[in-house]
Amino acid sequence: MPESPGVVTLDKLVSLCKRRGFIFQNSEVYGGLGSSWDYGPIGVELKRNLKELWWKDNVYRRNDIVGLDAAILMHPKVWEASGHLEGFSDPMTECKQCNHRFRSDHLDASTTSCPDCGGELTEPRQFNLMFKTFIGPAEDTANTVFLRPETAQGMFVNFQNVLNSSRKKLPFGIAQIGKSFRNEITRGNFIFRTREFEQMEIEFFVRPGTDEEWHKWWSRNRFDWYTRFGIRVENLRMREHEKDELAHYAKATTDIEYQFPWGWGELEGIANRTDFDLRRHSTYSGEDLHYFDEESGSHLTPFIIEPSGGVDRAILTFLMDSYCEESVPTNSGKLETRVVLKLHPALAPVKAAILPLSRNESLVPLSKSVLESVQSTGKWNIEFDDAQSIGRRYRRCDEIGVPYCITVDFQSLEDNQVTIRDRDSMSQIRVPIESLPTLLSEKLDG
């Protein structure tokens, strides 16, 4: 059948996400809060699946990485040691007329007026991106804390705790999935850049001298992870940072970039942070954050390789890359457009849908018994839908990426079999009801 992958626009995707319960505008009943989004009943399942896949591959399937869940609020000295208080800022300019703010490095060098209203722009000034709040009843400098702008520092300051309790040897890593907050000047492109976001990060500690090799290994590993779960290779690239764009802590950084509708954008960054973080926290805290190497009988400060990806950006990428529009024939012989999300089954928010052919008083009880037999495994998110025509229900399932639709028809009452429809090929096969859990397990867990 004619297929048009990659035709999705941002407007199409935002509309689909709202209509089908993936992502909603935050506080929409009050006009919305800019650059803030809520995950709906379908979106929250996609998000959970993504995080669980990442955790299984990077923690459960390895014996050299352990997990951590650090607090969002940290001691203010953490951000002094990390360099965030001094250098975590962007150049900002503001319109004197409409008060809209812009990153001056994102504007053309010749721009002197506001892109929105044409008003006069102020001179650029540095704007710190961290959200500030206060601990206790008094709002003064002594009680100032920050919402963390990254999850990494929680892993660095817990280096010795993790090392002592896990008894890991170099090389080893710490993995964490958690919320971060940045008071971004420029937001937009849906969930690509938001002020509140979730990160999936690994801090991988290695011996100095092996860092470049490990940096290359993690860059390739993370690139291959995205293609393994369905991102087309031609829509991805790896880009090395130039020296003048490296972060203050980085020896080298590789970005995995995706071809979004608006151009190439960062999906995940893999940084060689050297020993910067452990050295700084050792100096500022006075605590020993070294590693004792039993082989050499000496202390060393490990280098750190950091694969850091955004949950929200990954979701946006998987949604965009799986979106297809296909021309399919109707019963009357005419062609219609089928919108389908060809998500990898492991990511699909709903794994299967039980669909009685009609609301017949005999079909519905049998369909619900089929639903119970599949749900009893407790392994998958399964939907039941008996509203509207079977064709409309197929289309709804296609739009949320359901891999398999299971139809209970009148023949099922006689032969105790159901029809399984494959989302991508739309092919159908009859199978015994009693074999459904085993068959789905082979298709979804294999």
N, C-alpha and C positions, 0 to 999 in steps of 0.2 A: 504494500500500500504506500502511496506517496507520503513521505515524512519530511517535516521541516524542523529539525532540531535547531535550537539556538535562536529562534525568532522572537523570543520573549523580550518585551520591553519592561521597564520598571513599572510603568502604569498598569500593564497587564498583570504583572506579578503581585503588586500591591492589592489590586482588585480581587484576584484569586485568593490571596491570603486572608482577606477580610471575609469574603463570601463563604469560604470553606472552613473557617475557624483556625487558620494557622497563626496569624498575627493581627492584633488590633492596635489602633492608635490609643496610647495611654490617655486616660481621663477624657475620652472623646465627648462625653455628655457635657463637659464644661469647655468644649472647644479644643481640647487636646493640649498636652504638654510637649513642646518641641523636642524632637530627637529622643523620644521616650516611647517604648512599645511594649505591649503585653502579649504573651503567648497564649493562644486560645486552646480549646480541647484537642485539636489535631496538632497544633504547633508544639505543645508541651510534650507530646509523645515523640515527635521528631527530635526535639532537643534532648530528651532523656536517652533516646536510642544513640544519638551521636556521642554523648558524653560516656555512655556505657561502652560503646565500641572503642573509643579512645582509651579508656581506662583498662579494658581487657587486653588490648594490644600492647600497651606501654607499661602495665603493672603486672597483671595476672599471667601474661604469657612470657614474662622475663623473671629472672631471679636476681637482677642487679638494680632494680628500681623499687622504691617503697613510696607509700603515699603520705600526704600531710594535708591538714585542713587548718590553716592559720587564720587568726582573727583579722577582721577588716581594719579595726583601729589598732595602731601600734604606737610605741613610744616615739615622741617627736624627734629624738636623736637619731632614729633609724633613717629619717629622710634627710637629715643633715649629713650623715655618713654616706648615704647613697648618692648625694649630689642633687637630689630633687629640689631641695629648698633653694639652692643656688642657681641651678641650670635647667629645671624642668619648666620651660616657658616657650611661648611662641610670640613673634612680633604681631601686634594688634593695632589696627587703625579703626577709628569710629567716625560715623557720619554725624556731623553737627546738627543736621536737620531731623533725620528719622531715628538717630541713635542706634542704627544697626552696626554690628561689629564684624570686621573681616580680618582674616590673616593677611597681613600685607605681603608676605612672600607668596601668596596664592593669587595676587593681583598683578596685572601687567605693570611693568616698571613705569610706564608713562601715565598710568591711571591717577588722576587727581580728584575725580568726583565719584560719588557713591554709585555703585552699580544698580542700586534699587531705586533711588529717587533723584539722583543727580546732584545731591547736596555736597558741601565741602567736607573733605576728609581731614581728620587730625593727623599729626605727625605720628609715625609708628612708635609704639612703646612695648616693652616686654610684659607679657601677661602670664603669670604662673597658673598652670593648669590644674593644680590640686584643689579639691574642695576642702574648705576649712570649717571646723566645728569646735565645740568646747566641751570639756568634761567638768561636771559639777555645776553648781548654781551661778558661779561668777564667770562672766564672759570677759576674761582678760588674757593677756599674753601667756601667763603662767599655766593656764588651763587649756591652751590651744592644742588640738590634735587634728589629724587629717584623715579623710577617707583615702584608703590606699589607691594609688594610681596604677599599681601593678601587683601581681601576686608573688613576684620573685623574692622580694626582701624577706617575707616570712620564712622562706626556705633557707635563706642565707643565715639569718640570725638563729635558726634552729639547727644549723649544721652539726654542732657538737652534740646536741641532744639526740638527733637522729643517728649519728655515728655511734654513740655510746649504747643506745638502746637496740639498734638493729645489728650491730657488729659487722657492718658491711666493709668490704675492702675495695680500694680503688681498682678499676673505675666503678662508680655506682651513681645512682641518681635519686632525686626526690621529685615526685609528681604531685601536682595540685590542680584542681579545677575550682575556680572561685570568682567572685565578683570583684571588679575594679571600677574606679570612677575617675573621669577626667573632664574638667570643665572646658570642653572643646569650644573654640571660637567658631569654627566652621563645621557644621554638621550637614547631614543630608544623605541622599542616596539610600533612603529607607533604613535598614538596620546595619548598613556598612560602617557608619561612623556615628556613635551615640555617646552620651555622657555616662551612662551606666551600661556596663557590658561584662561578659563573662569570658575568662581566659582558661585555656588548657595549656599548662606549662610544665616543662621538665628542666630541672637544673642538674646537669650531668657532670660529675666531678671526676677529673682525669689528672694523670701525672703531667707536669710541664714537659713539653717536648713531644707529647702524643696528641696535643690539642688540635693541630691542623688536620691530622688524619681523622680524628673523631668528628671534627666539624664537617668534613666532606661526607662522612658516613651518615650522620644525622640528617644532613641536607637531602641526600638521596633517599634515605629511609622515609622521611616525611613527605617528599614528593610522591613516592610510590604508594604511600598510604591513601592519598586522595584519589589516585587513579584506580587503586584496587576497589574502592567503593563507588566507582562510576564516573568520576570527572574525566572528561575526554582530554587526552594528552595534548592535543593541538590547542586547547584553551588554557594550558598552564605553561609557565616558564620559570626558570630560576635566574635571578638577577643578583649579581654581586654588588655590594655597596661600594661606591667610590670613596676614596680616603676622606674627601671633604664632607661626606654625609654620614660618616660613622658616628655612633654615639660615643660619649666621652669614655665609656668603659670598654669599648669593643676594639678588638684587634681585627676582626673581620665579621661581616654579616652577609648572609644569603637570604634573600626574600623569595618565597614561592608566591608568584603572582598569577592572577586569573584575569582573563579577558572579559571584563564586565562590559555592559552596553556603553558605558561612558569612557572606556579605555582600560588599560592594565592597572590593577590595584593589588595591594598586598593582601595575601590570604594568611600567610604565616611567615615569621622571621626566625632564622636560626643564627644565633650570635655566638661568637667566641669572646666571652667576657673576661678572659685571662684570669688572674687572681685578684682583680680589682676589688670585688665585693668583700671577700673574706678578709683581705688586708685592711680595708677601710673599717669594717665593723670590729676587727681586732683592735685597731688603733683607737677608735672612738669609745668602745665599751670597756677596754682594758682586759677583756677576756681572751683566752687563747683559743683561736679558731684554726689551729694547724692540724695536720694529719701526721700521725707517727707511722712511718714506713718501716715495717718489720724487716723487709728485705735488706735495706741499707742501714737500718738502725738510726735513722735520722728523721727530723721533722721537716715537713714541706707544706707549702700552701698550694692546694690543688687549683688547677685552671678549671673553668666552667664553660661547658657548651650548653646553650639554652635554646631549645626549640619552643617557640611561643606562638600559639595560634588562638584566634578568637572564636568562641562558640558561635556567636551571631554571624560573623562573616562566613564561617564554614556553612552554616545553615543557608544563608543567602546564596552561596556558591552552589551547593547541592540542589537547591530549588531551581536556580536559573539553568544549570547544566542539564537537569532532568526534564525540563519543560519541552514538550513537543506538541505540534499541531499536525494532525493527520487527516487526510480526506478519506472517508470511509463511506461505503454504500449503505443506504437505508433499505427497508423492506420494499419500498416503491421503486428502487433502482436509482434514485437520485443520490448525489454525493453530499455529505455534510462534514463539518469540521469536528474532529474529536480532539479535545485538549486532554493530554495525559502527562502525569509526572512519572517518568520512568526511574523512580528512586530504587537504589539497591534494596533488596528485600530486608537486609539487616537494618536499614535506616527507615524503611516504610513505617509511618506512624500507626497505620492499621494493617495488620498482616493478612486478614481475610475478612470477607463479609458474607453473612448468611442471608440469602435472598429468597423468600418464598415467591413462587411465580405469581401468586395472587393472594388476597386475603381470605381465601376459601377456608371454611371452618375446619377442614381436614388438613390442609397444608400448613397452617400456622402452628398448630401443636407439634407436628412432626418437625417443622423448621426449628422450633425452640428446643426440642430435644436434641437436634443436631448441634445447635449452639451450645447447649450445656455439655455435651460430650467433648467438644473441642475446647471450651473454656475450662473444663475440669483439669486440664494439664497445668493451668496457671502460667503458661509460658509466653502467650501472645495476647496482644490487644485485638479482640475480635468484635466486629459490629454486626448488628441485626437491623435490617431495613426492609419494611414492607410497604412503604409509602410511594405512591405514584407508579408509573409503568416500569416494567423491568428494564427497558431501554434507558430511561432517565436515571434509574438507580445505577446501571452500569457506568453511565457518564459521570455521575457523582463520584463513584469509586475510582474511576480513572483520574479525576482531577485531584484527588488526595493521595494518589499513588498506591492504592491497594493492589498487591501483587495477584491475589486470587479471589475471585467471586464464586461462591458455592450456591448454586440454584437448586431449590427443592421444588419439583414439579409434580404433576399428577401421576406420572409414571413411577415416581419415587414411592408412592403409596403401594405400588404393586411389587416392584423389584428391590426396594430398600436401597436404592442407589441415588446419587446426586450428580449434578454436572459441575465440573470445575472449569472455570474460564480463566485463561492466562491473560494478564493485563497487557503484556507487550505484543504478543502474537495474536491475541484474541481467539486462539484455538481452544476447543472444548473437548473434554473427555468425561466419560461416565465412570464413577468409582463407587464401591460399596461404602455405605455410611460408616460401618464399623472400622474401616481402614483409614478414615479421614485423619485422625490424630497422627498415625504413623506416616502417612503420605505428606502431610503438612510439615512434619518434623524433618523429613528428608529434604523438602524444598526450602524450608526457612532456616534450618539449623545446620545444613550440610556444609 
